[in-house]
């Protein structure tokens, strides 16, 4: 059992992980209210260094989920996603926490072409939005703290983490809630150190991305979005996966979304 700090604990992925990591001792932090429970719950802004350093005291690992979760104003993304990530890593270093898991995104590499099920997890950054830039910067900060301070930092290039896939693209990019729990558990227990990127994706039949980096740390996904394919496609013709832009580039529709405009 490990003492784990989860930032962004009130968000959708934070709520998924709260139950799936309940066998660990959890400390939950968010600027938004977190539902009461047996965990140590903290309310703080992600850029509040004093509150973050205090929250890091005595924990073994940090799962950093806090941030703007889609495209938005540059000012917000800079303060919350970029400055917030630096603050988390610096608070971890100051408190002596050597293991940090960063919730990156496929949008850090959104302009990469998706490949045929074997695009490696460490493919170079090609962000598709300001949001994608923030995730590429998150990864760069993770590398800096791993190389300079000897920390173990894992960046999870998450696909589509929802209870169910919801469109054709997500049949390839889906990360099920249970596989999300398995992935984070692997990052918390792997003996491998240093920095690495891992795709956050389930064992989908239509998967575009390699699972090799995940296997190296002990991540073995179980779920497959294909069981939802009939429901998702609703009897429509099978999409042309080789020509439709939203299915060719990793970032899908983000590659054509207006910069700085909320997609919510």
RALINGI-V420997 format. One record per backbone hydrogen bond with DSSP energy under -1.0 kcal/mol. CO is the residue of the C=O (numbers start at 1). NH is the residue of the N-H. E is the energy in kcal/mol with one decimal. If there is no record, write none. Layout:
CO;NH;E / CO;NH;E
This chain:
2;25;-1.9 / 3;60;-3.0 / 3;61;-1.4 / 4;27;-2.7 / 5;63;-3.2 / 6;29;-2.7 / 8;11;-1.6 / 11;15;-2.4 / 12;16;-1.8 / 13;17;-2.6 / 14;18;-1.8 / 15;19;-1.0 / 16;20;-1.3 / 17;21;-2.1 / 21;24;-2.3 / 25;4;-3.0 / 26;40;-1.8 / 27;6;-2.7 / 28;42;-3.7 / 29;8;-1.1 / 29;9;-1.9 / 30;44;-1.1 / 40;28;-2.8 / 42;30;-1.5 / 45;48;-1.9 / 47;49;-1.2 / 48;52;-2.6 / 49;53;-2.9 / 50;54;-2.1 / 51;55;-2.2 / 52;56;-1.8 / 56;59;-1.9 / 61;5;-2.5 / 62;101;-3.3 / 63;7;-2.1 / 64;103;-2.1 / 73;77;-2.4 / 74;78;-3.1 / 75;79;-1.9 / 76;80;-2.8 / 77;81;-1.3 / 77;82;-1.6 / 78;83;-3.1 / 82;86;-2.3 / 83;87;-2.3 / 84;88;-2.2 / 85;89;-2.6 / 86;90;-2.6 / 87;91;-2.7 / 88;92;-2.5 / 89;93;-2.4 / 90;94;-2.7 / 91;95;-2.2 / 92;97;-2.9 / 98;152;-3.7 / 99;62;-1.9 / 100;154;-2.0 / 101;64;-3.3 / 102;104;-1.6 / 102;156;-3.0 / 105;108;-1.7 / 106;109;-1.5 / 107;128;-1.5 / 108;126;-1.6 / 109;112;-2.2 / 110;251;-2.7 / 112;250;-3.0 / 119;210;-2.3 / 120;123;-1.3 / 126;111;-2.8 / 129;133;-2.3 / 130;134;-2.3 / 131;135;-1.6 / 132;136;-2.4 / 133;137;-2.5 / 134;138;-2.1 / 135;139;-2.1 / 136;140;-2.0 / 137;141;-2.7 / 138;142;-2.3 / 139;143;-2.3 / 140;144;-2.3 / 141;145;-2.4 / 142;146;-2.1 / 143;147;-2.9 / 144;148;-2.8 / 145;149;-1.5 / 145;151;-1.2 / 146;150;-1.2 / 152;100;-2.7 / 153;196;-1.7 / 154;102;-3.1 / 155;198;-2.5 / 156;158;-1.9 / 157;200;-2.3 / 158;106;-2.2 / 160;162;-1.1 / 160;175;-2.4 / 168;171;-1.0 / 169;172;-1.9 / 169;173;-1.6 / 170;174;-1.7 / 173;160;-2.3 / 174;202;-2.8 / 176;180;-2.6 / 177;181;-2.0 / 178;182;-2.1 / 179;183;-2.8 / 180;184;-2.4 / 181;185;-2.4 / 182;186;-2.1 / 183;187;-1.9 / 184;188;-1.8 / 185;189;-1.2 / 186;190;-1.8 / 194;153;-1.7 / 196;155;-2.5 / 198;157;-2.9 / 199;201;-1.2 / 200;159;-2.4 / 202;204;-1.9 / 204;207;-1.6 / 208;119;-1.8 / 211;215;-2.4 / 212;216;-1.9 / 214;219;-3.0 / 215;218;-1.3 / 223;203;-1.4 / 224;227;-1.5 / 225;228;-2.4 / 226;229;-1.5 / 228;232;-2.9 / 229;233;-2.8 / 230;234;-1.4 / 233;236;-2.6 / 239;241;-1.2 / 240;243;-1.0 / 240;244;-2.0 / 244;247;-2.3 / 245;249;-1.9 / 248;114;-3.1 / 249;252;-1.6 / 251;254;-1.9 / 252;255;-1.7 / 253;256;-1.5 / 258;261;-1.3
